[in-house]
């Protein structure tokens, strides 16, 4: 389970304040807490905190890079931000994200190759998020094919079949699980499959319970990478235990502690 920590996001009140006030210590504390909680990469999202997203994103990158060398996910839908920021990220960058459009894939994959970065590609086309599993798989196949054509290695991109809130689209969680199972059959070894987990519970009551349950289901269906809140201990325990039961880790009586010691 490759974990990308989601907490450095301008949608969170404290992070938004820190970006506005250029409070480096507050951002660095969140970064270090997530790495300590076994995040292997950190997602950086300016959100609504600044009307100068390039400047604010570079400030986040440099602030976080002062305290950790884990890969940094540059989370912005704006090409201008990705084009300016990704080449200036010290160490490994992850481009988050692009749509499954041939021209856009070529542009973003070119940027990833030029900068030795990874890419998160979404199964979204000009019509938006697919309503069913089949279209998600079709777009995932397009992503994988385009990566092969562009020369982007399989270990340098993630396919995200897009989970949307269950309160808005009750069929979406099951459709995404179906898509994950099918996407694993695209190649051998299979492509890296990722979800932005907390989207499934956006706007819902019992968000932590929904997230925890869906993490287990998605891991079982074949997801191997996830953007989540690593500071949610119960969520992490559920994921660690699922990995154990799927024989992705070896059992010992202190398996939770052993998993967490891997990043120590």
N, C-alpha and C positions, 0 to 999 in steps of 0.2 A: 504494500500500500504506500504509494508515493504521496506524501501529504504536503499541500501548499496552504500555508496559513492565510486566513482571510481577514485578519483583524485590522490591518493598516488600510483603512478605507474611510474616506471623507464622509461617508454616510453615518458613521458612528460619531456621536456628539463630541467625545473627548479627542478623537483623532482630527475631526474638523477644526476644533479649537487650536490644536497643536499646529496644524498646517497654517492656519491664519496667523497665529502668533509666532510662528517659526520656533516652536518649543522642541528643540532637538531631543532633549532628555526624555520627554513623554513618548515620542515616536520610538526612540531606541529601547525604552523599557518594554514597549509592546512587542518590538521585534525580538528581543532577547527572551522574553517570556514564551513566545511561540516556538522559538528554536529549542528552548529547554524542554518544551512539551512535545518534542519530536517532529516539528515541522521541518521538512527537508528543503523547502523553498518558501518564499514570502511573496504574497500578492500585494502590489502597491496600486491603490486606486485613489486619485485625488477627489473624485466625486464632485459635490457641489461646493467644495471648500475654496475654490479659486477660479477667477475668470482668466487666469493665465496658466492653462494646464501644463504647458511644456516646462515653464519655469518651476511650477510647483512640483511636477513629477521629478525633475532633476534634483530638486532640493530633497525630496523623499529618498531618492536613490542614493545620493551622497551621504545623507544622514544615517540611513540604515547600513550602508557599506562600511561606515566607520566602526561598527561593532560586530559585524558578521559577514562571512564570505559565502553564505548559501546563495543559490540562484535567486534572482529577483524577477518576478512576473510583472511586466508592465501592462497594467490593466486599463486600457483605454480603447474606445471604439473609433478614435480619430487617427487616421493615417498620418497626419502631420505630427502628432505626438510620438507615434511609434518611429517614424522616420528620423526624427531629431534625437529622441532619447536613447533608443536601443544601441546605436553605435557608440554611445558615451557611457554605457553601463560598465563599470569595472567588474570583471569576472563574467560569469554566465548569466544570460538574460533569457527570459521566456516571454514571447510576444502573446499577449492575451487581449484580443483574439481576432480571427477573421472569419468571414462567411464562406460557404461552399459555392463560390462563384469562380469560374475559371480564371477570369482576369485578375480578380482579387487574390485568389490563391497564388497565382504566379508572382504577383507583386510582393505579397507577404512572405512567401517561401524564398524569394530572392533575397529579401532583407534578412531572413533567418540564416541563410547560407553564408551571406557576406559577413555576418557578425558572429558566426558560430553560436547562434541562438536556437532555442526551441520554439515551437509554435503550437498554440492551441487553436484548432480549427473547428468551427461550429457547424452542425448540420442544419444550417439555415440558408435558404435561397431567397430570390426576389419576392417570393410569396410569403415569406416569414417562417415561423417554426412549424414543421410538419405536424399534422394531426395524427399520424399513425406511425407505426414502427417501420413499415416498408419504405416510406420516403426517407426516413432517417438513415436507413441502411444504404439506400441508393446514393444519398449525398455523402455518406461515409466512404463508400467505394470511390466516388469521385475524388475525395480528398486523398485517399491512398494512391490512386492512379496518378494524380497530379504530382504528388510528392515523388513518386518514382520517376516521372518524366523530368521533374526539375532537379533531381539529384539530392533531395532532402532525405537523409537517412531515417529509417523507421523509428530509431530511438530518439529522434529530434522533433517529433511531432506527436500531439495528442488529438484524438477525435472526441469531441464533446457532443453527445446526442441530445443535449438540451433538456433539462428537466424544468418544468414550469409549475407554478403553485397548484397544489391539489385542490384548493378551494375554487380556483378559476377553471381548471381543466381536470375533472376527476379521473379521466381515462389516461392522463399523461404518465403518471408513475408506472403503470403496468406496461404502457407502450414503450417507455424508455428501457425497462427491464428486458423486454422482448428484443429491442434493438441492440442492447448490449450483448445478448446471447448470440445474435446473428453477426454482429460486427466482429466478434472473436473468430469467426470462420473465414474472414476475408483473406487471411494469409497465415502462414506458419513460419516463424512465430507470429502471433496476432499483434495488431497495432496496439499502442497504448490508449486506453479508454478512460476518459475523465468526466467527472461531473462537478458542477458548482452546487454542492449539496444543499446549502441553506435555501436555495431558490424553491425547493419543494414545499417549504413551509411558510413562505413569505405571506404575511397577512393572516396567518392562521393562529388559533389558540393552540396551546400545547406544542409550541414549535420545537422544543428540545426533544420531546418524545417522538415527534414525526421524523425529525432529522436522524435520531438514533436508530429508529426502526428501518428507515429507508437506507441508511448506510449499510446495515447488515444485508438487506435484500439486494442492493446494488453490487456489493462485493461478491455475493453468491452468484449473481448473474454474469460476472466477468469484469466489472470495473476494477481497475488496478491503480488509479490515480484520482485524487479528490482535492477540491478546494473546500476547506472546512475550518471550523474554530477549534484549534487544538487545545485551547484552554478549557473546553467543556470536557471534564474528566469522564463523565459517564458516556459521552459520545465516543471518546477515544477508547475507553475500556471495551465498548461494544465492538468497535472495529478491530482491536487487537485480538479479542476472543474469537471473532469470525475468522480472522487470518489463521489462528491456531486450529480451529475446527475444519478449515479447508486444507489443512496440512501445508500451509505456506510457512509456518514456523514449527519448531519442535516443542513438544510439551515438557514443561517442568512445573513443579508446584507453585513456583513464584514467577509464572510466565508474564504477568503484567509488569512486574518489576524488571524482569530480564529484557523485555521489549524496550522499555524506557531507557535501560542502561546502554542500549545500542548507540544512542546519540550522545552519551555522556563523554 
